[in-house]
Amino acid sequence: MQKINQSLSMDKNKFEYHHMGIPTTKRRADERYSSTFKMYTTKGHNSFRIQYHRFEVGCPLHPLIQSKPHVAFKVYNLDKAIKGHKVILEPYSPFNGFKVAMIEVEGAPVELIETSLTEEQIWNDDHKGSHVYPEKE
């Protein structure tokens, strides 16, 4: 059995589930559009923070991100967490206080998040004017 990389830990014993993303072709009522990534994302306002992602032709994201569900974890140090892994989305800040990258683990995309924001700030802000949602209106 393969050892779990301890660099994924929030502390030395665990890492924290954040959300799950599922690619879809179906339109959903609570979608919001990211012109940066040419994709629609639901807000994930459910008990398990499941989001659906619908991608347009020309989306610049890695094909694994567009085709396979991913799980996302909060980590203490993003740079350490991605070290030694195949990175499929380089670290970037979609909005202030939130840094993210995606790695490939045995053919599956995994999102890793380093943030100083509260869950309320992450999920209840529309993040207009940010990198991921640059439109202010």
C-alpha positions as CSV (number, residue, x, y, z in Angstrom):
1,M,0.0,0.0,0.0
2,Q,1.3,3.5,-1.0
3,K,2.0,5.9,1.9
4,I,0.0,9.1,1.9
5,N,2.1,12.2,1.3
6,Q,2.2,14.0,4.7
7,S,2.6,17.3,2.9
8,L,-1.1,17.2,2.1
9,S,-1.9,17.6,5.8
10,M,-3.4,20.7,7.5
11,D,-1.3,19.5,10.4
12,K,0.7,16.3,10.7
13,N,-2.4,14.0,10.9
14,K,-5.0,15.1,8.3
15,F,-6.0,17.2,5.4
16,E,-9.5,18.8,5.1
17,Y,-12.2,18.0,2.6
18,H,-13.4,21.2,0.9
19,H,-15.6,20.3,-2.1
20,M,-16.2,18.0,-5.0
21,G,-16.5,19.1,-8.6
22,I,-18.3,17.2,-11.3
23,P,-18.2,17.9,-15.0
24,T,-21.5,18.1,-16.7
25,T,-23.1,19.1,-20.0
26,K,-26.5,20.0,-18.3
27,R,-27.4,23.6,-17.6
28,R,-28.1,24.3,-13.9
29,A,-30.2,27.1,-12.3
30,D,-27.5,28.5,-10.1
31,E,-24.6,28.6,-12.6
32,R,-22.2,31.5,-12.8
33,Y,-19.9,32.1,-15.7
34,S,-16.1,32.5,-15.7
35,S,-14.9,34.2,-18.9
36,T,-11.4,33.4,-17.8
37,F,-11.9,29.7,-18.0
38,K,-14.9,29.6,-20.4
39,M,-16.9,27.6,-17.9
40,Y,-20.0,27.6,-15.8
41,T,-19.9,26.6,-12.2
42,T,-22.7,26.0,-9.7
43,K,-22.4,27.6,-6.3
44,G,-22.1,24.4,-4.3
45,H,-24.7,25.5,-1.8
46,N,-25.5,22.0,-0.6
47,S,-24.5,20.0,2.5
48,F,-21.6,18.3,0.7
49,R,-20.4,21.3,-1.3
50,I,-20.8,19.5,-4.6
51,Q,-20.3,21.8,-7.6
52,Y,-21.1,21.1,-11.2
53,H,-18.8,22.5,-14.0
54,R,-19.9,23.0,-17.6
55,F,-17.2,23.8,-20.1
56,E,-17.3,25.7,-23.4
57,V,-15.3,24.8,-26.5
58,G,-11.9,26.5,-26.1
59,C,-11.8,26.1,-22.3
60,P,-8.1,26.4,-21.4
61,L,-8.2,23.9,-18.5
62,H,-6.5,20.5,-18.6
63,P,-8.7,17.8,-20.3
64,L,-8.8,15.8,-17.0
65,I,-10.4,18.7,-15.2
66,Q,-13.0,19.0,-17.9
67,S,-13.8,15.3,-18.1
68,K,-13.4,13.7,-14.6
69,P,-14.9,14.5,-11.2
70,H,-12.4,16.0,-8.7
71,V,-12.2,16.2,-5.0
72,A,-10.7,19.3,-3.3
73,F,-8.8,19.6,0.0
74,K,-7.6,22.5,2.0
75,V,-3.8,22.2,2.8
76,Y,-1.6,24.2,5.0
77,N,1.1,24.8,2.4
78,L,0.2,24.5,-1.3
79,D,3.7,24.6,-2.6
80,K,4.8,21.7,-0.4
81,A,1.6,19.8,-1.1
82,I,2.1,19.8,-4.9
83,K,5.8,19.0,-4.7
84,G,6.6,15.7,-6.5
85,H,3.2,15.5,-8.2
86,K,2.2,16.0,-11.8
87,V,0.7,19.5,-11.8
88,I,-2.2,20.0,-14.2
89,L,-3.2,23.5,-13.0
90,E,-0.4,25.7,-11.8
91,P,-0.9,27.5,-8.5
92,Y,-2.8,30.8,-8.9
93,S,-5.2,33.0,-6.9
94,P,-8.7,33.0,-8.3
95,F,-9.6,35.7,-5.7
96,N,-7.8,37.3,-2.8
97,G,-6.9,35.1,0.1
98,F,-7.5,31.8,-1.9
99,K,-4.7,30.0,-3.7
100,V,-5.3,26.8,-5.7
101,A,-3.6,24.2,-7.8
102,M,-4.6,20.9,-9.3
103,I,-2.6,17.7,-9.5
104,E,-3.1,14.4,-11.2
105,V,-3.2,11.3,-8.9
106,E,-3.5,8.0,-10.6
107,G,-5.4,9.5,-13.6
108,A,-7.7,11.6,-11.4
109,P,-7.6,15.4,-10.9
110,V,-7.2,16.5,-7.3
111,E,-7.6,20.2,-6.3
112,L,-5.5,21.6,-3.4
113,I,-6.4,24.9,-1.7
114,E,-4.5,27.1,0.6
115,T,-6.6,29.9,2.1
116,S,-7.0,32.4,4.9
117,L,-10.7,32.9,4.2
118,T,-13.6,31.5,6.2
119,E,-16.0,29.1,4.5
120,E,-18.6,31.9,4.6
121,Q,-16.3,34.2,2.7
122,I,-15.5,31.5,0.1
123,W,-19.0,30.3,-0.6
124,N,-21.2,33.5,0.0
125,D,-19.2,36.1,-1.9
126,D,-19.7,36.5,-5.6
127,H,-16.0,37.3,-6.2
128,K,-16.8,39.8,-9.0
129,G,-13.8,41.6,-10.3
130,S,-11.5,38.7,-9.4
131,H,-9.3,36.7,-11.7
132,V,-11.8,33.9,-12.1
133,Y,-14.9,36.2,-12.3
134,P,-13.4,39.4,-13.8
135,E,-16.7,41.0,-14.8
136,K,-17.8,43.5,-12.2
137,E,-21.4,43.4,-13.2
